[in-house]
Amino acid sequence: MPNGLVQSSKAILALLAAMATVAGGPGAQAAEQSGTGKVEVLEPAVLTNTADLDFGTIVRSGSGGAITVNAASNQVATFGELTSVREPAHRAVFTANAPIGALMVLTLDPTVTMQRSGGTETLTATLTHSIGDGLLAARVFNLLIGVRAVKREQTIYVGGTLMIPGNQAEGEYSGEFRLTMNYV
């Protein structure tokens, strides 16, 4: 081996040995910090329908009209040539049982199509919902992003507007809609 190459090899070995001493030798300190793993396991939110949305018993005449059941107030209003008789209309009521502090998103079908019992005729109502006791609206920059549970039991109301044409077939109409509550 030429003399210059031996000297270069010795210099490289000396440099590596010095680096090893500095990196792990006495007096050198490694940076170390512990972390913690956490998880909170929640049971699924339980949502129960305690009262159905009922537009009541309607007498239609002429060109028909509309009936609205307000989700927030449960107030009923008829428009056009409709008269609400007998059974009072009322909003649907759902109760939930989500943990306090849970952030959730509510999703409601936008409409419910109701079919006449024993027939094929249908009526479609547009739906709205309102949060009740135990829930607060969660907003970011005034945009509703969900609801937060502030009590162990929560209430959600569903109302809607039903248009009834003047020539709608007589009978009882019913149909299903879905309200979904998901954790965020």
N, CA and C atoms as an extended XYZ file, in Angstrom:
552
Properties=species:S:1:pos:R:3:atomname:S:1:resname:S:1:resid:I:1 pbc="F F F"
N         0.829       -1.174        0.000 N   MET     1
C         0.000        0.000        0.000 CA  MET     1
C         0.880        1.247        0.000 C   MET     1
N         0.574        2.236       -0.824 N   PRO     2
C         1.374        3.448       -0.808 CA  PRO     2
C         1.222        4.157        0.536 C   PRO     2
N         2.232        4.864        0.900 N   ASN     3
C         2.314        5.524        2.195 CA  ASN     3
C         1.196        6.555        2.378 C   ASN     3
N         0.823        7.289        1.373 N   GLY     4
C        -0.233        8.293        1.462 CA  GLY     4
C        -1.592        7.660        1.728 C   GLY     4
N        -1.834        6.489        1.134 N   LEU     5
C        -3.110        5.796        1.321 CA  LEU     5
C        -3.222        5.260        2.735 C   LEU     5
N        -2.114        4.766        3.302 N   VAL     6
C        -2.118        4.262        4.682 CA  VAL     6
C        -2.385        5.407        5.630 C   VAL     6
N        -1.755        6.512        5.381 N   GLN     7
C        -1.952        7.660        6.269 CA  GLN     7
C        -3.392        8.167        6.173 C   GLN     7
N        -3.996        8.162        4.989 N   SER     8
C        -5.388        8.593        4.828 CA  SER     8
C        -6.317        7.628        5.544 C   SER     8
N        -6.046        6.343        5.438 N   SER     9
C        -6.872        5.351        6.118 CA  SER     9
C        -6.790        5.528        7.620 C   SER     9
N        -5.571        5.795        8.145 N   LYS    10
C        -5.411        6.004        9.587 CA  LYS    10
C        -6.153        7.257       10.027 C   LYS    10
N        -6.131        8.296        9.209 N   ALA    11
C        -6.809        9.542        9.547 CA  ALA    11
C        -8.323        9.339        9.569 C   ALA    11
N        -8.851        8.578        8.617 N   ILE    12
C       -10.290        8.300        8.569 CA  ILE    12
C       -10.709        7.488        9.775 C   ILE    12
N        -9.906        6.466       10.139 N   LEU    13
C       -10.219        5.651       11.321 CA  LEU    13
C       -10.178        6.484       12.590 C   LEU    13
N        -9.244        7.373       12.691 N   ALA    14
C        -9.138        8.233       13.872 CA  ALA    14
C       -10.350        9.164       13.960 C   ALA    14
N       -10.772        9.692       12.805 N   LEU    15
C       -11.936       10.568       12.777 CA  LEU    15
C       -13.203        9.814       13.180 C   LEU    15
N       -13.375        8.589       12.677 N   LEU    16
C       -14.530        7.774       13.044 CA  LEU    16
C       -14.521        7.440       14.533 C   LEU    16
N       -13.377        7.134       15.074 N   ALA    17
C       -13.261        6.822       16.503 CA  ALA    17
C       -13.617        8.053       17.335 C   ALA    17
N       -13.197        9.222       16.900 N   ALA    18
C       -13.507       10.454       17.628 CA  ALA    18
C       -15.000       10.735       17.585 C   ALA    18
N       -15.606       10.502       16.420 N   MET    19
C       -17.043       10.725       16.304 CA  MET    19
C       -17.822        9.757       17.190 C   MET    19
N       -17.386        8.538       17.277 N   ALA    20
C       -18.048        7.545       18.117 CA  ALA    20
C       -17.941        7.939       19.576 C   ALA    20
N       -16.823        8.477       19.977 N   THR    21
C       -16.630        8.898       21.360 CA  THR    21
C       -17.540       10.068       21.680 C   THR    21
N       -17.636       11.027       20.769 N   VAL    22
C       -18.486       12.192       20.996 CA  VAL    22
C       -19.956       11.772       21.007 C   VAL    22
N       -20.377       10.902       20.074 N   ALA    23
C       -21.771       10.521       19.948 CA  ALA    23
C       -22.251        9.663       21.100 C   ALA    23
N       -21.418        8.735       21.582 N   GLY    24
C       -21.938        7.829       22.593 CA  GLY    24
C       -21.024        7.695       23.781 C   GLY    24
N       -20.004        8.438       23.833 N   GLY    25
C       -19.030        8.308       24.912 CA  GLY    25
C       -19.529        8.952       26.175 C   GLY    25
N       -18.721        8.852       27.208 N   PRO    26
C       -19.107        9.461       28.473 CA  PRO    26
C       -19.269       10.966       28.303 C   PRO    26
N       -20.272       11.498       28.943 N   GLY    27
C       -20.540       12.921       28.868 CA  GLY    27
C       -21.523       13.272       27.763 C   GLY    27
N       -21.738       12.409       26.788 N   ALA    28
C       -22.692       12.689       25.716 CA  ALA    28
C       -24.095       12.342       26.211 C   ALA    28
N       -25.058       13.155       25.889 N   GLN    29
C       -26.430       12.952       26.355 CA  GLN    29
C       -27.372       12.787       25.165 C   GLN    29
N       -28.200       11.754       25.191 N   ALA    30
C       -29.209       11.561       24.150 CA  ALA    30
C       -30.480       12.290       24.571 C   ALA    30
N       -31.215       12.841       23.615 N   ALA    31
C       -32.491       13.487       23.916 CA  ALA    31
C       -33.566       12.414       23.990 C   ALA    31
N       -34.362       12.467       25.036 N   GLU    32
C       -35.403       11.458       25.226 CA  GLU    32
C       -36.592       12.101       25.913 C   GLU    32
N       -37.792       11.729       25.462 N   GLN    33
C       -39.028       12.209       26.093 CA  GLN    33
C       -40.087       11.132       25.932 C   GLN    33
N       -40.905       10.904       26.967 N   SER    34
C       -41.971        9.905       26.852 CA  SER    34
C       -43.253       10.568       26.371 C   SER    34
N       -44.089        9.737       25.784 N   GLY    35
C       -45.431       10.154       25.348 CA  GLY    35
C       -46.458        9.234       25.976 C   GLY    35
N       -47.698        9.594       25.855 N   THR    36
C       -48.778        8.804       26.428 CA  THR    36
C       -49.767        8.435       25.331 C   THR    36
N       -50.181        7.197       25.323 N   GLY    37
C       -51.246        6.764       24.415 CA  GLY    37
C       -52.568        6.818       25.155 C   GLY    37
N       -53.610        7.355       24.508 N   LYS    38
C       -54.924        7.472       25.141 CA  LYS    38
C       -56.013        7.062       24.159 C   LYS    38
N       -57.129        6.641       24.684 N   VAL    39
C       -58.312        6.369       23.876 CA  VAL    39
C       -59.535        6.519       24.766 C   VAL    39
N       -60.608        7.024       24.205 N   GLU    40
C       -61.900        7.029       24.893 CA  GLU    40
C       -62.856        6.227       24.010 C   GLU    40
N       -63.421        5.199       24.560 N   VAL    41
C       -64.342        4.345       23.816 CA  VAL    41
C       -65.762        4.761       24.184 C   VAL    41
N       -66.554        5.082       23.171 N   LEU    42
C       -67.937        5.497       23.390 CA  LEU    42
C       -68.883        4.431       22.859 C   LEU    42
N       -69.992        4.286       23.522 N   GLU    43
C       -71.038        3.413       23.003 CA  GLU    43
C       -71.724        4.148       21.867 C   GLU    43
N       -72.313        3.429       20.932 N   PRO    44
C       -73.052        4.109       19.863 CA  PRO    44
C       -74.182        4.954       20.453 C   PRO    44
N       -74.440        6.086       19.828 N   ALA    45
C       -75.572        6.914       20.259 CA  ALA    45
C       -76.850        6.122       20.027 C   ALA    45
N       -77.719        6.140       20.990 N   VAL    46
C       -78.999        5.450       20.872 CA  VAL    46
C       -80.045        6.497       20.532 C   VAL    46
N       -80.731        6.295       19.423 N   LEU    47
C       -81.749        7.222       18.954 CA  LEU    47
C       -83.077        6.483       18.924 C   LEU    47
N       -84.091        7.027       19.610 N   THR    48
C       -85.390        6.364       19.715 CA  THR    48
C       -86.495        7.301       19.259 C   THR    48
N       -87.379        6.801       18.419 N   ASN    49
C       -88.538        7.572       17.973 CA  ASN    49
C       -89.624        7.417       19.030 C   ASN    49
N       -89.977        8.513       19.700 N   THR    50
C       -90.998        8.438       20.756 CA  THR    50
C       -92.354        8.976       20.298 C   THR    50
N       -92.380        9.688       19.157 N   ALA    51
C       -93.653       10.153       18.578 CA  ALA    51
C       -93.445       10.356       17.083 C   ALA    51
N       -94.391        9.886       16.284 N   ASP    52
C       -94.302       10.035       14.830 CA  ASP    52
C       -94.784       11.411       14.390 C   ASP    52
N       -94.298       11.851       13.234 N   LEU    53
C       -94.801       13.067       12.610 CA  LEU    53
C       -96.205       12.772       12.090 C   LEU    53
N       -97.175       13.570       12.511 N   ASP    54
C       -98.567       13.331       12.135 CA  ASP    54
C       -99.161       14.642       11.625 C   ASP    54
N       -99.575       14.651       10.383 N   PHE    55
C      -100.202       15.842        9.817 CA  PHE    55
C      -101.687       15.912       10.149 C   PHE    55
N      -102.178       14.957       10.921 N   GLY    56
C      -103.552       14.973       11.396 CA  GLY    56
C      -104.548       14.511       10.348 C   GLY    56
N      -105.793       14.877       10.550 N   THR    57
C      -106.871       14.560        9.619 CA  THR    57
C      -107.246       15.855        8.906 C   THR    57
N      -107.204       15.807        7.585 N   ILE    58
C      -107.392       17.010        6.767 CA  ILE    58
C      -108.613       16.844        5.872 C   ILE    58
N      -109.411       17.871        5.775 N   VAL    59
C      -110.490       17.926        4.789 CA  VAL    59
C      -110.009       18.882        3.705 C   VAL    59
N      -109.940       18.376        2.469 N   ARG    60
C      -109.489       19.203        1.352 CA  ARG    60
C      -110.694       19.590        0.513 C   ARG    60
N      -110.569       20.723       -0.106 N   SER    61
C      -111.623       21.163       -1.027 CA  SER    61
C      -110.985       22.075       -2.065 C   SER    61
N      -111.717       22.354       -3.114 N   GLY    62
C      -111.221       23.276       -4.138 CA  GLY    62
C      -109.880       22.862       -4.692 C   GLY    62
N      -108.937       23.763       -4.628 N   SER    63
C      -107.614       23.522       -5.213 CA  SER    63
C      -106.629       22.899       -4.233 C   SER    63
N      -107.058       22.575       -3.028 N   GLY    64
C      -106.157       21.970       -2.043 CA  GLY    64
C      -105.346       23.028       -1.315 C   GLY    64
N      -104.198       22.624       -0.800 N   GLY    65
C      -103.365       23.560       -0.044 CA  GLY    65
C      -102.216       22.844        0.623 C   GLY    65
N      -101.780       23.393        1.737 N   ALA    66
C      -100.627       22.831        2.453 CA  ALA    66
C      -100.873       22.894        3.952 C   ALA    66
N      -100.226       21.978        4.658 N   ILE    67
C      -100.220       22.006        6.118 CA  ILE    67
C       -98.761       21.945        6.558 C   ILE    67
N       -98.414       22.781        7.526 N   THR    68
C       -97.051       22.815        8.053 CA  THR    68
C       -97.089       22.526        9.549 C   THR    68
N       -96.215       21.617        9.971 N   VAL    69
C       -96.000       21.345       11.388 CA  VAL    69
C       -94.590       21.832       11.691 C   VAL    69
N       -94.493       22.873       12.520 N   ASN    70
C       -93.206       23.485       12.839 CA  ASN    70
C       -92.403       22.563       13.758 C   ASN    70
N       -91.183       22.206       13.340 N   ALA    71
C       -90.349       21.286       14.124 CA  ALA    71
C       -89.968       21.883       15.475 C   ALA    71
N       -89.673       23.182       15.519 N   ALA    72
C       -89.225       23.805       16.762 CA  ALA    72
C       -90.361       24.051       17.745 C   ALA    72
N       -91.469       24.590       17.251 N   SER    73
C       -92.542       25.027       18.157 CA  SER    73
C       -93.737       24.077       18.233 C   SER    73
N       -93.841       23.147       17.296 N   ASN    74
C       -94.981       22.237       17.188 CA  ASN    74
C       -96.266       22.972       16.777 C   ASN    74
N       -96.139       24.208       16.318 N   GLN    75
C       -97.292       24.959       15.827 CA  GLN    75
C       -97.713       24.406       14.469 C   GLN    75
N       -99.021       24.396       14.227 N   VAL    76
C       -99.577       23.866       12.979 CA  VAL    76
C      -100.269       25.002       12.241 C   VAL    76
N      -100.017       25.071       10.939 N   ALA    77
C      -100.666       26.078       10.106 CA  ALA    77
C      -101.141       25.421        8.821 C   ALA    77
N      -102.353       25.785        8.375 N   THR    78
C      -102.858       25.294        7.092 CA  THR    78
C      -102.954       26.485        6.139 C   THR    78
N      -102.750       26.210        4.867 N   PHE    79
C      -102.795       27.222        3.821 CA  PHE    79
C      -103.680       26.711        2.699 C   PHE    79
N      -104.363       27.614        2.029 N   GLY    80
C      -105.213       27.215        0.917 CA  GLY    80
C      -106.545       26.701        1.413 C   GLY    80
N      -107.075       25.735        0.684 N   GLU    81
C      -108.414       25.216        0.970 CA  GLU    81
C      -108.345       23.872        1.698 C   GLU    81
N      -107.709       23.911        2.864 N   LEU    82
C      -107.600       22.729        3.741 CA  LEU    82
C      -108.127       23.096        5.111 C   LEU    82
N      -108.746       22.129        5.754 N   THR    83
C      -109.197       22.312        7.128 CA  THR    83
C      -108.696       21.122        7.935 C   THR    83
N      -108.025       21.420        9.040 N   SER    84
C      -107.545       20.369        9.934 CA  SER    84
C      -108.675       20.033       10.905 C   SER    84
N      -109.052       18.759       10.985 N   VAL    85
C      -110.153       18.338       11.860 CA  VAL    85
C      -109.711       17.148       12.706 C   VAL    85
N      -110.451       16.893       13.752 N   ARG    86
C      -110.230       15.753       14.659 CA  ARG    86
C      -108.813       15.712       15.215 C   ARG    86
N      -108.066       14.686       14.855 N   GLU    87
C      -106.754       14.448       15.449 CA  GLU    87
C      -105.815       15.618       15.182 C   GLU    87
N      -105.271       16.200       16.236 N   PRO    88
C      -104.363       17.329       16.022 CA  PRO    88
C      -103.033       16.863       15.410 C   PRO    88
N      -102.522       17.654       14.514 N   ALA    89
C      -101.216       17.362       13.927 CA  ALA    89
C      -100.134       17.633       14.967 C   ALA    89
N       -99.008       16.943       14.861 N   HIS    90
C       -97.889       17.183       15.778 CA  HIS    90
C       -96.577       16.714       15.159 C   HIS    90
N       -95.495       17.270       15.662 N   ARG    91
C       -94.148       16.943       15.194 CA  ARG    91
C       -93.719       15.566       15.685 C   ARG    91
N       -92.712       15.013       15.035 N   ALA    92
C       -92.089       13.776       15.513 CA  ALA    92
C       -91.102       14.136       16.621 C   ALA    92
N       -90.928       13.226       17.551 N   VAL    93
C       -89.992       13.436       18.654 CA  VAL    93
C       -89.053       12.237       18.717 C   VAL    93
N       -87.758       12.529       18.727 N   PHE    94
C       -86.730       11.507       18.881 CA  PHE    94
C       -85.936       11.835       20.142 C   PHE    94
N       -85.623       10.813       20.923 N   THR    95
C       -84.733       11.011       22.065 CA  THR    95
C       -83.430       10.285       21.772 C   THR    95
N       -82.358       10.868       22.271 N   ALA    96
C       -81.030       10.289       22.081 CA  ALA    96
C       -80.360       10.171       23.438 C   ALA    96
N       -79.363        9.309       23.491 N   ASN    97
C       -78.622        9.086       24.717 CA  ASN    97
C       -77.140        9.039       24.373 C   ASN    97
N       -76.553       10.214       24.160 N   ALA    98
C       -75.135       10.312       23.816 CA  ALA    98
C       -74.381       10.909       25.006 C   ALA    98
N       -73.095       10.600       25.151 N   PRO    99
C       -72.324       11.125       26.278 CA  PRO    99
C       -72.214       12.648       26.234 C   PRO    99
N       -72.221       13.265       27.407 N   ILE   100
C       -72.052       14.713       27.500 CA  ILE   100
C       -70.729       15.098       26.837 C   ILE   100
N       -70.780       16.129       26.031 N   GLY   101
C       -69.590       16.616       25.342 CA  GLY   101
C       -69.395       16.033       23.954 C   GLY   101
N       -70.134       14.983       23.625 N   ALA   102
C       -69.976       14.356       22.310 CA  ALA   102
C       -70.439       15.315       21.217 C   ALA   102
N       -69.653       15.393       20.142 N   LEU   103
C       -70.007       16.190       18.976 CA  LEU   103
C       -70.569       15.249       17.931 C   LEU   103
N       -71.753       15.593       17.408 N   MET   104
C       -72.446       14.701       16.475 CA  MET   104
C       -72.996       15.493       15.293 C   MET   104
N       -73.247       14.786       14.225 N   VAL   105
C       -73.901       15.355       13.051 CA  VAL   105
C       -75.246       14.666       12.896 C   VAL   105
N       -76.292       15.464       12.713 N   LEU   106
C       -77.634       14.937       12.479 CA  LEU   106
C       -77.917       14.989       10.982 C   LEU   106
N       -78.435       13.900       10.448 N   THR   107
C       -78.812       13.848        9.037 CA  THR   107
C       -80.261       13.396        8.958 C   THR   107
N       -81.079       14.193        8.283 N   LEU   108
C       -82.500       13.897        8.139 CA  LEU   108
C       -82.819       13.768        6.656 C   LEU   108
N       -83.584       12.739        6.304 N   ASP   109
C       -84.069       12.656        4.926 CA  ASP   109
C       -84.753       13.979        4.601 C   ASP   109
N       -84.548       14.524        3.404 N   PRO   110
C       -85.166       15.818        3.076 CA  PRO   110
C       -86.669       15.732        2.847 C   PRO   110
N       -87.154       14.554        2.511 N   THR   111
C       -88.587       14.372        2.254 CA  THR   111
C       -89.044       13.019        2.782 C   THR   111
N       -90.349       12.875        2.912 N   VAL   112
C       -90.965       11.584        3.180 CA  VAL   112
C       -92.091       11.428        2.167 C   VAL   112
N       -92.081       10.308        1.459 N   THR   113
C       -93.153       10.006        0.520 CA  THR   113
C       -94.104        9.034        1.193 C   THR   113
N       -95.369        9.435        1.243 N   MET   114
C       -96.385        8.633        1.913 CA  MET   114
C       -97.333        8.052        0.856 C   MET   114
N       -97.605        6.770        0.983 N   GLN   115
C       -98.481        6.091        0.020 CA  GLN   115
C       -99.832        5.810        0.669 C   GLN   115
N      -100.880        5.910       -0.144 N   ARG   116
C      -102.237        5.654        0.352 CA  ARG   116
C      -102.390        4.174        0.660 C   ARG   116
N      -102.952        3.882        1.807 N   SER   117
C      -103.223        2.507        2.205 CA  SER   117
C      -104.213        1.900        1.222 C   SER   117
N      -103.849        0.769        0.607 N   GLY   118
C      -104.714        0.096       -0.347 CA  GLY   118
C      -104.688        0.707       -1.736 C   GLY   118
N      -103.752        1.625       -1.986 N   GLY   119
C      -103.688        2.273       -3.298 CA  GLY   119
C      -102.254        2.575       -3.700 C   GLY   119
N      -102.113        3.261       -4.795 N   THR   120
C      -100.775        3.607       -5.299 CA  THR   120
C      -100.507        5.106       -5.228 C   THR   120
N      -101.513        5.897       -4.874 N   GLU   121
C      -101.346        7.351       -4.818 CA  GLU   121
C      -100.360        7.721       -3.705 C   GLU   121
N       -99.635        8.809       -3.932 N   THR   122
C       -98.640        9.245       -2.953 CA  THR   122
C       -98.754       10.742       -2.668 C   THR   122
N       -98.246       11.127       -1.527 N   LEU   123
C       -98.051       12.521       -1.128 CA  LEU   123
C       -96.627       12.627       -0.601 C   LEU   123
N       -95.966       13.747       -0.878 N   THR   124
C       -94.595       13.926       -0.401 CA  THR   124
C       -94.520       15.184        0.452 C   THR   124
N       -93.949       15.039        1.641 N   ALA   125
C       -93.758       16.172        2.548 CA  ALA   125
C       -92.270       16.506        2.622 C   ALA   125
N       -91.958       17.786        2.673 N   THR   126
C       -90.577       18.206        2.934 CA  THR   126
C       -90.385       18.242        4.451 C   THR   126
N       -89.201       17.854        4.902 N   LEU   127
C       -88.944       17.711        6.332 CA  LEU   127
C       -87.924       18.725        6.834 C   LEU   127
N       -88.066       19.086        8.099 N   THR   128
C       -87.096       19.937        8.793 CA  THR   128
C       -86.891       19.355       10.185 C   THR   128
N       -85.763       19.683       10.803 N   HIS   129
C       -85.551       19.238       12.181 CA  HIS   129
C       -85.100       20.402       13.052 C   HIS   129
N       -85.272       20.220       14.342 N   SER   130
C       -84.885       21.224       15.320 CA  SER   130
C       -84.321       20.492       16.541 C   SER   130
N       -83.240       21.040       17.099 N   ILE   131
C       -82.682       20.406       18.293 CA  ILE   131
C       -83.425       20.918       19.518 C   ILE   131
N       -83.604       20.035       20.467 N   GLY   132
C       -84.326       20.380       21.679 CA  GLY   132
C       -83.410       20.308       22.886 C   GLY   132
N       -83.967       19.868       23.981 N   ASP   133
C       -83.271       19.798       25.259 CA  ASP   133
C       -82.054       18.881       25.171 C   ASP   133
N       -80.947       19.301       25.772 N   GLY   134
C       -79.757       18.462       25.873 CA  GLY   134
C       -78.764       18.616       24.745 C   GLY   134
N       -79.072       19.444       23.740 N   LEU   135
C       -78.168       19.639       22.608 CA  LEU   135
C       -77.926       21.128       22.370 C   LEU   135
N       -76.719       21.465       21.979 N   LEU   136
C       -76.380       22.814       21.556 CA  LEU   136
C       -75.839       22.753       20.144 C   LEU   136
N       -76.160       23.757       19.350 N   ALA   137
C       -75.615       23.831       17.996 CA  ALA   137
C       -74.119       24.106       18.086 C   ALA   137
N       -73.334       23.347       17.332 N   ALA   138
C       -71.884       23.556       17.262 CA  ALA   138
C       -71.596       24.314       15.967 C   ALA   138
N       -71.032       25.516       16.099 N   ARG   139
C       -70.802       26.373       14.931 CA  ARG   139
C       -69.333       26.762       14.829 C   ARG   139
N       -68.860       26.868       13.581 N   VAL   140
C       -67.544       27.412       13.284 CA  VAL   140
C       -67.775       28.524       12.277 C   VAL   140
N       -67.347       29.745       12.632 N   PHE   141
C       -67.584       30.915       11.780 CA  PHE   141
C       -69.062       31.025       11.406 C   PHE   141
N       -69.931       30.779       12.391 N   ASN   142
C       -71.383       30.845       12.251 CA  ASN   142
C       -71.966       29.815       11.279 C   ASN   142
N       -71.181       28.809       10.922 N   LEU   143
C       -71.656       27.727       10.062 CA  LEU   143
C       -71.940       26.515       10.947 C   LEU   143
N       -73.161       25.994       10.885 N   LEU   144
C       -73.541       24.849       11.705 CA  LEU   144
C       -72.760       23.619       11.256 C   LEU   144
N       -71.969       23.044       12.164 N   ILE   145
C       -71.187       21.852       11.829 CA  ILE   145
C       -71.694       20.609       12.532 C   ILE   145
N       -72.577       20.784       13.487 N   GLY   146
C       -73.100       19.634       14.216 CA  GLY   146
C       -73.774       20.077       15.495 C   GLY   146
N       -73.959       19.122       16.386 N   VAL   147
C       -74.559       19.401       17.689 CA  VAL   147
C       -73.672       18.782       18.766 C   VAL   147
N       -73.664       19.417       19.924 N   ARG   148
C       -72.905       18.914       21.065 CA  ARG   148
C       -73.878       18.560       22.175 C   ARG   148
N       -73.689       17.366       22.745 N   ALA   149
C       -74.527       16.921       23.857 CA  ALA   149
C       -74.121       17.669       25.125 C   ALA   149
N       -75.086       18.308       25.785 N   VAL   150
C       -74.819       19.015       27.032 CA  VAL   150
C       -75.542       18.367       28.212 C   VAL   150
N       -76.381       17.396       27.918 N   LYS   151
C       -77.046       16.580       28.935 CA  LYS   151
C       -76.982       15.140       28.458 C   LYS   151
N       -77.174       14.209       29.349 N   ARG   152
C       -77.094       12.786       28.988 CA  ARG   152
C       -78.242       12.366       28.063 C   ARG   152
N       -79.401       13.013       28.186 N   GLU   153
C       -80.519       12.725       27.281 CA  GLU   153
C       -80.758       13.938       26.403 C   GLU   153
N       -80.981       13.695       25.113 N   GLN   154
C       -81.180       14.767       24.161 CA  GLN   154
C       -82.492       14.553       23.407 C   GLN   154
N       -83.037       15.646       22.874 N   THR   155
C       -84.286       15.582       22.121 CA  THR   155
C       -84.112       16.250       20.767 C   THR   155
N       -84.622       15.615       19.724 N   ILE   156
C       -84.621       16.164       18.372 CA  ILE   156
C       -86.059       16.099       17.867 C   ILE   156
N       -86.510       17.188       17.240 N   TYR   157
C       -87.870       17.263       16.719 CA  TYR   157
C       -87.841       17.298       15.189 C   TYR   157
N       -88.843       16.690       14.566 N   VAL   158
C       -88.966       16.711       13.103 CA  VAL   158
C       -90.356       17.208       12.746 C   VAL   158
N       -90.398       18.190       11.858 N   GLY   159
C       -91.650       18.718       11.338 CA  GLY   159
C       -91.583       18.729        9.828 C   GLY   159
N       -92.547       19.377        9.206 N   GLY   160
C       -92.507       19.431        7.755 CA  GLY   160
C       -93.703       20.128        7.163 C   GLY   160
N       -93.673       20.196        5.836 N   THR   161
C       -94.761       20.797        5.083 CA  THR   161
C       -95.267       19.783        4.065 C   THR   161
N       -96.589       19.612        4.052 N   LEU   162
C       -97.237       18.661        3.153 CA  LEU   162
C       -98.188       19.420        2.238 C   LEU   162
N       -97.952       19.288        0.933 N   MET   163
C       -98.844       19.874       -0.074 CA  MET   163
C       -99.904       18.824       -0.429 C   MET   163
N      -101.180       19.221       -0.431 N   ILE   164
C      -102.268       18.303       -0.773 CA  ILE   164
C      -103.064       18.916       -1.925 C   ILE   164
N      -102.992       18.323       -3.117 N   PRO   165
C      -103.766       18.839       -4.255 CA  PRO   165
C      -105.266       18.680       -4.015 C   PRO   165
N      -106.047       19.504       -4.687 N   GLY   166
C      -107.502       19.462       -4.538 CA  GLY   166
C      -108.117       18.159       -5.010 C   GLY   166
N      -107.434       17.438       -5.886 N   ASN   167
C      -107.997       16.187       -6.413 CA  ASN   167
C      -107.335       14.941       -5.789 C   ASN   167
N      -106.642       15.093       -4.656 N   GLN   168
C      -105.952       13.957       -4.035 CA  GLN   168
C      -106.958       12.911       -3.565 C   GLN   168
N      -106.645       11.641       -3.822 N   ALA   169
C      -107.536       10.550       -3.415 CA  ALA   169
C      -107.677       10.503       -1.897 C   ALA   169
N      -108.896       10.253       -1.450 N   GLU   170
C      -109.182       10.138       -0.023 CA  GLU   170
C      -108.534        8.878        0.523 C   GLU   170
N      -108.094        8.920        1.765 N   GLY   171
C      -107.532        7.738        2.410 CA  GLY   171
C      -106.437        8.093        3.399 C   GLY   171
N      -105.893        7.066        4.054 N   GLU   172
C      -104.786        7.242        4.993 CA  GLU   172
C      -103.481        7.018        4.254 C   GLU   172
N      -102.541        7.911        4.450 N   TYR   173
C      -101.236        7.862        3.792 CA  TYR   173
C      -100.151        7.727        4.860 C   TYR   173
N       -99.153        6.916        4.566 N   SER   174
C       -98.031        6.806        5.505 CA  SER   174
C       -96.747        6.462        4.746 C   SER   174
N       -95.645        6.810        5.340 N   GLY   175
C       -94.332        6.520        4.773 CA  GLY   175
C       -93.266        6.735        5.836 C   GLY   175
N       -92.082        6.186        5.609 N   GLU   176
C       -91.000        6.278        6.588 CA  GLU   176
C       -89.934        7.262        6.145 C   GLU   176
N       -89.308        7.894        7.138 N   PHE   177
C       -88.130        8.732        6.902 CA  PHE   177
C       -87.084        8.371        7.936 C   PHE   177
N       -85.855        8.781        7.691 N   ARG   178
C       -84.740        8.440        8.582 CA  ARG   178
C       -84.092        9.685        9.168 C   ARG   178
N       -83.791        9.608       10.446 N   LEU   179
C       -82.964       10.576       11.149 CA  LEU   179
C       -81.751        9.804       11.636 C   LEU   179
N       -80.565       10.299       11.325 N   THR   180
C       -79.326        9.620       11.702 CA  THR   180
C       -78.485       10.543       12.556 C   THR   180
N       -77.855        9.988       13.582 N   MET   181
C       -76.963       10.745       14.452 CA  MET   181
C       -75.614       10.029       14.449 C   MET   181
N       -74.563       10.732       14.006 N   ASN   182
C       -73.213       10.144       13.955 CA  ASN   182
C       -72.233       10.999       14.747 C   ASN   182
N       -71.338       10.336       15.467 N   TYR   183
C       -70.268       11.056       16.157 CA  TYR   183
C       -69.304       11.643       15.123 C   TYR   183
N       -68.749       12.808       15.466 N   VAL   184
C       -67.749       13.436       14.602 CA  VAL   184
C       -66.383       13.093       15.156 C   VAL   184
